[in-house]
Amino acid sequence: MSVLWMLVAGLLFSAMGVFAKLAAAHFSSAELVFYRSALGLVVLYSAARWRGLPLRTRAWRLHVSRSVSGVVSLALYFHCIARLPLATAVTLNYTSPLFLALLTAARLGERPSPALWTAIILGFGGVILLLQPSLPADQMPTGLLGLASGALAAVAYFSVRRLGEQGEPDWRVVFYFLLISTVLSGTWLAADKFGPVTATNWWMLVGLAMSALVAQVAMTRAFQSGRSLVAGSLSYSTLAFSAALGLLLFQERLAPIAWIGIALIVLSGALAMRRGSA
């Protein structure tokens, strides 16, 4: 079941990317992070209160670890997008499954099988072929920040798994992430400026926030209900979904080598699913 949840998350994160691409013409990166978090927080808080779900938690240290690492990873990701070629920034961020494999092996002794290592490496190879990154020598410091974004994303995924082991429900994990993300991004936004929300762009923000909210819940459920390394390897599916949506909605045509990369990503997911059901 974790495989299905991660594929749902991949599709919805791709949809979130579409809304972000549309909204970027009207709002800054700080605004996009803030609205993505704040609108989702309002919806999730309202749903929790309506259903009488308890918000109090004893695992606040893990919630802080998951939320801060996730928000800083996102901030570094946006920083790299602004200063590096988009393909390079995305590739560096998607090193997270490799860091996650190392982290789980070091902390939990959960060593990836040869088949799972193959899935992770194939997926990352597909990412490189799909995005065809480049990194000039003078941009190496920023590239290291991109690697840090991938490493921090792995820390966030690891914390999600630990929260699941302590019995924290997926909705509460996402709630505290959105809460802390709203506070941190709001602080970031204080040094920026708000763009006008109008009758022609409000739906982009709602679409961004709602797709991100459901994707976060699905991703959290995937990491909590199955092996984190399998779920991590399936995160590459976001890129394949994004390529398809880019072609359908924005006529972004890909080179033949990029389609080979997508095929490797799909093969990586198939190997991960086989490993997850073994």
C-alpha positions as CSV (number, residue, x, y, z in Angstrom):
1,M,0.0,0.0,0.0
2,S,2.9,2.3,0.7
3,V,3.9,2.0,-3.0
4,L,0.4,3.4,-4.1
5,W,0.6,6.2,-1.6
6,M,4.0,7.3,-2.8
7,L,2.9,7.2,-6.5
8,V,-0.1,9.4,-5.5
9,A,2.3,11.7,-3.7
10,G,4.5,11.9,-6.8
11,L,1.6,12.8,-9.1
12,L,0.3,15.5,-6.7
13,F,3.8,16.9,-6.2
14,S,4.0,17.2,-10.0
15,A,0.6,19.0,-10.0
16,M,2.0,21.3,-7.3
17,G,4.9,22.1,-9.6
18,V,2.4,23.1,-12.3
19,F,0.6,25.5,-10.0
20,A,4.0,26.8,-8.8
21,K,5.1,27.4,-12.4
22,L,1.9,29.3,-13.1
23,A,2.0,31.3,-9.9
24,A,5.7,32.2,-10.2
25,A,4.7,34.9,-12.7
26,H,2.7,36.7,-10.0
27,F,4.4,35.8,-6.7
28,S,8.0,35.5,-5.2
29,S,9.5,32.3,-4.0
30,A,9.0,33.4,-0.4
31,E,5.3,34.1,-1.1
32,L,4.8,30.6,-2.7
33,V,6.4,28.8,0.3
34,F,4.2,30.9,2.7
35,Y,0.9,30.4,0.9
36,R,1.6,26.8,0.3
37,S,2.1,26.3,4.0
38,A,-0.5,28.8,5.5
39,L,-3.5,27.8,3.3
40,G,-2.8,24.1,3.9
41,L,-2.5,24.8,7.7
42,V,-5.9,26.5,7.8
43,V,-7.6,23.6,6.0
44,L,-5.9,20.9,8.1
45,Y,-6.5,22.7,11.4
46,S,-10.2,23.2,10.5
47,A,-10.6,19.5,9.6
48,A,-8.9,18.4,12.8
49,R,-11.1,20.6,15.0
50,W,-14.3,19.6,13.1
51,R,-13.5,15.9,13.6
52,G,-12.3,16.4,17.2
53,L,-8.8,15.1,16.5
54,P,-6.2,15.9,19.2
55,L,-3.4,18.2,18.2
56,R,-1.2,17.7,21.3
57,T,1.9,15.6,20.8
58,R,4.7,14.2,23.0
59,A,7.0,13.8,20.0
60,W,7.6,17.5,19.6
61,R,11.4,17.1,19.2
62,L,10.9,14.8,16.1
63,H,8.3,17.2,14.7
64,V,10.7,20.1,15.0
65,S,13.5,18.0,13.4
66,R,11.2,16.9,10.5
67,S,9.8,20.4,10.0
68,V,13.0,22.5,10.3
69,S,15.0,20.1,8.0
70,G,12.1,20.1,5.5
71,V,11.7,23.9,5.4
72,V,15.5,24.6,5.3
73,S,15.8,22.0,2.5
74,L,13.0,23.8,0.6
75,A,14.7,27.2,1.2
76,L,18.0,25.9,-0.1
77,Y,16.2,24.4,-3.1
78,F,14.7,27.7,-4.0
79,H,18.0,29.4,-3.5
80,C,19.7,27.0,-5.9
81,I,16.9,27.4,-8.5
82,A,17.5,31.1,-8.5
83,R,21.3,30.7,-9.0
84,L,21.8,27.5,-10.9
85,P,20.4,26.0,-14.1
86,L,17.0,24.5,-13.1
87,A,18.0,21.0,-14.2
88,T,21.1,21.1,-11.9
89,A,19.2,22.4,-8.9
90,V,16.5,19.7,-9.3
91,T,19.1,16.9,-9.7
92,L,21.0,18.0,-6.6
93,N,17.8,18.0,-4.6
94,Y,16.9,14.5,-5.8
95,T,20.0,13.0,-4.2
96,S,17.7,12.6,-1.1
97,P,17.1,8.8,-1.7
98,L,20.8,8.2,-1.8
99,F,21.3,10.1,1.5
100,L,18.3,8.3,3.0
101,A,19.9,5.0,2.2
102,L,23.1,6.0,4.0
103,L,21.2,7.4,6.9
104,T,18.9,4.4,7.5
105,A,21.9,2.1,7.2
106,A,23.9,4.1,9.8
107,R,21.0,4.8,12.3
108,L,18.8,1.7,12.0
109,G,21.0,-0.9,10.4
110,E,18.5,-1.2,7.6
111,R,20.9,-2.0,4.8
112,P,19.5,-1.8,1.3
113,S,19.4,-5.0,-0.7
114,P,21.4,-5.1,-4.0
115,A,18.0,-4.8,-5.8
116,L,17.1,-1.7,-3.9
117,W,20.5,-0.1,-4.4
118,T,20.0,-0.8,-8.1
119,A,16.6,0.9,-8.0
120,I,18.0,4.0,-6.3
121,I,21.0,4.3,-8.6
122,L,18.9,3.7,-11.7
123,G,16.4,6.3,-10.6
124,F,19.2,8.9,-10.0
125,G,20.7,8.0,-13.4
126,G,17.4,8.6,-14.9
127,V,17.2,12.0,-13.2
128,I,20.5,13.0,-14.7
129,L,19.5,11.9,-18.2
130,L,16.1,13.6,-17.9
131,L,17.4,16.9,-16.6
132,Q,21.0,16.9,-18.1
133,P,22.5,19.1,-15.4
134,S,25.6,21.2,-15.6
135,L,27.7,22.9,-12.9
136,P,30.5,25.4,-13.8
137,A,33.4,25.6,-11.4
138,D,32.4,29.0,-10.1
139,Q,29.0,27.7,-9.0
140,M,30.4,24.9,-6.9
141,P,29.6,26.5,-3.5
142,T,26.0,26.8,-4.6
143,G,26.1,23.3,-5.8
144,L,27.1,22.2,-2.4
145,L,24.1,23.9,-1.0
146,G,22.0,21.9,-3.5
147,L,23.5,18.7,-2.1
148,A,22.7,20.0,1.4
149,S,19.0,20.4,0.3
150,G,19.0,16.7,-0.7
151,A,20.6,15.6,2.6
152,L,18.2,17.7,4.7
153,A,15.3,16.2,2.7
154,A,16.6,12.8,3.7
155,V,16.7,13.9,7.3
156,A,13.0,15.0,7.0
157,Y,12.0,11.6,5.5
158,F,13.9,9.8,8.2
159,S,12.1,11.8,10.9
160,V,8.7,11.0,9.3
161,R,9.5,7.3,9.7
162,R,10.5,7.8,13.3
163,L,7.3,9.7,14.0
164,G,5.3,6.8,12.5
165,E,7.1,4.4,14.8
166,Q,6.1,6.5,17.8
167,G,2.4,6.3,16.7
168,E,2.0,9.8,15.3
169,P,-0.8,9.9,12.7
170,D,0.1,11.2,9.3
171,W,-2.2,14.2,9.5
172,R,-0.5,15.4,12.7
173,V,2.9,15.1,11.2
174,V,1.8,17.2,8.3
175,F,0.0,19.7,10.6
176,Y,3.2,20.5,12.6
177,F,5.2,20.7,9.4
178,L,2.8,23.2,8.0
179,L,2.7,25.1,11.3
180,I,6.5,25.5,11.6
181,S,6.8,26.1,7.9
182,T,4.3,28.9,8.0
183,V,6.2,30.6,10.9
184,L,9.6,30.2,9.2
185,S,8.4,31.2,5.7
186,G,6.4,34.1,7.3
187,T,9.6,35.4,8.9
188,W,11.4,35.0,5.5
189,L,8.5,36.9,3.8
190,A,8.8,39.8,6.3
191,A,12.0,40.8,4.4
192,D,10.2,40.5,1.1
193,K,6.9,42.0,-0.2
194,F,3.5,40.7,-0.9
195,G,2.2,40.5,-4.5
196,P,-1.5,41.3,-5.0
197,V,-3.9,38.4,-4.9
198,T,-6.5,39.0,-7.6
199,A,-9.5,37.3,-9.2
200,T,-7.2,35.9,-11.9
201,N,-4.4,34.4,-9.7
202,W,-6.0,33.3,-6.4
203,W,-6.8,29.8,-7.8
204,M,-3.2,29.2,-8.5
205,L,-2.4,29.6,-4.8
206,V,-5.3,27.4,-3.7
207,G,-4.2,24.7,-6.2
208,L,-0.6,25.0,-5.0
209,A,-1.6,24.6,-1.4
210,M,-4.2,21.8,-1.8
211,S,-2.1,19.7,-4.1
212,A,0.9,20.1,-1.7
213,L,-1.3,19.3,1.4
214,V,-2.7,16.0,0.0
215,A,0.7,15.1,-1.4
216,Q,2.3,15.6,2.0
217,V,-0.3,13.4,3.6
218,A,0.2,10.7,1.0
219,M,4.0,10.9,1.3
220,T,3.9,10.7,5.1
221,R,1.6,7.7,4.9
222,A,3.9,6.0,2.4
223,F,6.9,6.5,4.7
224,Q,5.0,5.3,7.8
225,S,3.3,2.3,6.3
226,G,6.3,0.7,4.4
227,R,10.0,0.7,4.1
228,S,11.4,4.2,3.9
229,L,14.0,3.2,1.3
230,V,11.3,1.9,-1.1
231,A,9.2,5.0,-0.6
232,G,12.3,7.2,-1.1
233,S,13.2,5.5,-4.4
234,L,9.7,6.0,-5.7
235,S,10.0,9.7,-5.1
236,Y,11.8,9.8,-8.5
237,S,8.3,9.2,-10.0
238,T,7.6,12.9,-9.5
239,L,10.0,13.7,-12.3
240,A,8.4,11.4,-14.7
241,F,4.9,12.8,-13.9
242,S,6.3,16.3,-14.2
243,A,7.7,15.6,-17.7
244,A,4.3,14.2,-18.8
245,L,2.4,17.2,-17.4
246,G,5.0,19.6,-18.9
247,L,4.4,18.1,-22.3
248,L,0.6,18.1,-22.0
249,L,0.1,21.5,-20.5
250,F,3.1,23.6,-21.6
251,Q,4.2,21.8,-24.8
252,E,7.6,21.3,-23.2
253,R,9.1,18.7,-25.6
254,L,12.0,16.5,-24.4
255,A,15.0,15.3,-26.2
256,P,15.3,11.5,-26.9
257,I,17.9,11.1,-24.1
258,A,15.4,12.6,-21.6
259,W,12.9,9.9,-22.5
260,I,15.5,7.3,-21.8
261,G,15.9,9.0,-18.4
262,I,12.1,8.7,-17.8
263,A,12.3,5.0,-18.8
264,L,15.1,4.5,-16.2
265,I,13.0,6.2,-13.6
266,V,10.0,4.0,-14.4
267,L,12.3,0.9,-14.2
268,S,13.6,2.1,-10.9
269,G,10.1,2.4,-9.5
270,A,9.2,-1.1,-10.8
271,L,12.3,-2.6,-9.0
272,A,11.4,-0.7,-5.8
273,M,7.8,-1.9,-5.9
274,R,9.0,-5.5,-6.4
275,R,11.4,-5.1,-3.5
276,G,8.6,-3.6,-1.4
277,S,6.2,-6.5,-2.1
278,A,8.9,-9.1,-1.5
